[in-house]
Amino acid sequence: MKRLHFLGFFLWTGLTILSYAARRPNVVLIMADDMGYSDLGCYGGEIETPNLDSLAKNGIRYTQAYNTSKCWTTRISLLTGLYHHRSDRDFSNTALIGEILKPAGYRTWWSGKHHASFNPHERG
C-alpha cells in the first residue's frame, strides 16, 4: 500500500511539473530612450505609473544595467544579446530576439526605433 501511495505521489508530482513546463512565460521587453532610474513608481519615483508598477510587481526587475553612449548600440545589444562590436556591421547575419522567439511559438511585436535593418518587419 505504501508503494502505491509513493508511486501515486511521484506520478502526480511529475504531471504537475510537466504541465508547468509546457507553459511559456509571457515576455514584455521595454526599453526607453530617456528615462531615469527613479522615473517609475516601482523604483521609488514620484510619478504614478500603476500599469508599469503592476508589471514590475509580477515580473522581473533589473537594478543593474550597462549601456553605451549611443542609443543604437545599446538597443542592438538588447536585441541580440551581443556587444555591438561582436555582431556584423549591418546585423544581417545576427539573430535578433524576435527571430529566436518566433520558432519557439511566440508572437512578437515591435514598436519604436529599430536600427537593426531598414524594415523591422523583416527581422521578427
NUBA-243347 format. One line per 2 residues: number of its first residue (from 1); their letters; for each residue x, y, z of C-alpha. Coordinates in Angstrom, 2 decimals. Each point is the difference from the previous one (the first is absolute). Layout:
BEGIN
NUM = a = X/Y/Z | ...
//
This chain:
BEGIN
1 = mk = 0.00/0.00/0.00 | 2.86/2.38/0.83
3 = rl = 1.53/-0.67/-3.42 | -3.28/0.89/-1.68
5 = hf = -0.17/3.32/1.90 | 3.66/0.65/-0.78
7 = lg = -0.54/-0.71/-3.72 | -3.17/2.12/-0.07
9 = ff = 1.79/2.91/1.65 | 2.84/-0.05/-2.52
11 = lw = -2.37/-0.39/-2.92 | -2.03/3.00/1.20
13 = tg = 3.18/2.05/0.58 | 1.36/-0.89/-3.43
15 = lt = -3.23/0.95/-1.77 | -0.13/3.29/1.88
17 = il = 3.56/0.83/-0.99 | -0.67/-0.90/-3.63
19 = sy = -3.09/2.19/-0.11 | 2.03/2.99/1.23
21 = aa = 2.83/-0.78/-2.41 | -2.43/0.08/-2.93
23 = rr = -0.97/3.60/0.78 | 2.16/2.64/-1.60
25 = pn = 0.45/3.19/2.01 | -1.20/3.27/-1.47
27 = vv = 2.86/2.30/-0.93 | -0.41/3.78/-0.01
29 = li = 3.22/1.86/-0.70 | -0.05/3.78/0.42
31 = ma = 2.88/2.30/-0.79 | -0.46/3.74/0.39
33 = dd = 2.44/2.46/-1.54 | -0.10/2.76/2.58
35 = mg = -1.21/-1.33/3.31 | 1.76/0.32/3.31
37 = ys = 0.23/-2.76/2.58 | -2.48/1.70/2.34
39 = dl = -2.56/1.01/-2.64 | -2.17/-3.07/0.72
41 = gc = -2.01/-0.57/3.15 | 1.37/-3.53/0.43
43 = yg = 3.48/1.50/0.44 | -1.14/2.67/2.45
45 = ge = -0.86/2.76/-2.45 | -2.60/2.67/0.68
47 = ie = -1.82/-0.48/-3.32 | -2.92/-2.42/0.24
49 = tp = 0.49/-2.90/-2.41 | -2.53/-2.60/1.20
51 = nl = 0.06/-2.21/-3.11 | 3.78/-0.19/-0.17
53 = ds = 0.11/-0.48/3.77 | -2.34/-2.98/-0.35
55 = la = 2.23/-1.54/-2.68 | 3.01/0.55/2.25
57 = kn = -1.73/-1.51/3.03 | -0.94/-3.19/-1.86
59 = gi = 3.09/-0.27/-2.18 | 3.73/0.50/0.06
61 = ry = 1.64/3.35/0.69 | 3.62/0.72/-0.69
63 = tq = 1.93/2.37/2.21 | 3.38/-0.04/-1.75
65 = ay = 0.51/0.66/-3.67 | 2.74/1.27/-2.24
67 = nt = -0.31/1.96/-3.20 | 2.08/1.93/-2.46
69 = sk = -0.18/3.69/-0.80 | -1.89/-0.61/-3.24
71 = cw = -3.56/-1.32/0.18 | 0.26/-2.28/-3.06
73 = tt = 2.87/-2.01/1.49 | -1.94/-0.56/3.21
75 = ri = -3.10/-1.00/-1.96 | 1.93/-2.44/-2.18
77 = sl = 1.58/-1.60/3.07 | -3.45/-0.43/1.53
79 = lt = -1.45/-1.51/-3.20 | 2.90/-2.35/-0.75
81 = gl = 1.50/-0.80/3.39 | 3.40/0.98/-1.42
83 = yh = 2.27/2.96/0.52 | -0.57/2.22/-3.02
85 = hr = 3.56/-0.48/-1.25 | -0.44/-3.82/0.05
87 = sd = -2.72/-0.09/-2.66 | 0.30/0.70/-3.71
89 = rd = -0.19/3.64/-1.02 | -3.46/-0.04/-1.59
91 = fs = -1.35/-2.77/2.28 | -1.19/-2.04/-2.98
93 = nt = 1.73/-3.14/1.32 | -0.83/0.57/3.66
95 = al = -3.17/-1.53/1.47 | -2.27/2.39/1.86
97 = ig = -2.09/-1.00/3.01 | -3.21/0.02/-2.06
99 = ei = 1.52/-2.34/-2.57 | 0.98/-2.41/2.77
101 = lk = -3.36/0.13/1.80 | -2.25/-0.48/-3.07
103 = pa = 1.07/-3.62/-0.73 | -0.66/-0.74/3.69
105 = gy = -3.65/0.93/-0.52 | 0.06/3.60/1.21
107 = rt = -1.76/2.85/-1.76 | 2.24/3.04/-0.14
109 = ww = -0.74/3.68/-0.44 | 2.31/2.97/-0.31
111 = sg = -0.75/3.67/0.53 | 2.41/2.89/-0.19
113 = kh = 3.56/0.28/-1.23 | 1.63/-3.04/-1.53
115 = ha = 3.49/0.63/-1.45 | 0.42/-3.69/-0.84
117 = sf = -1.08/0.31/-3.63 | -1.94/2.32/-2.25
119 = np = -3.23/-1.93/0.52 | -0.70/-1.36/3.52
121 = he = -2.78/-2.25/-1.37 | 2.67/-2.06/-1.74
123 = rg = 1.84/-0.67/3.26 | -2.62/-1.49/2.34
//
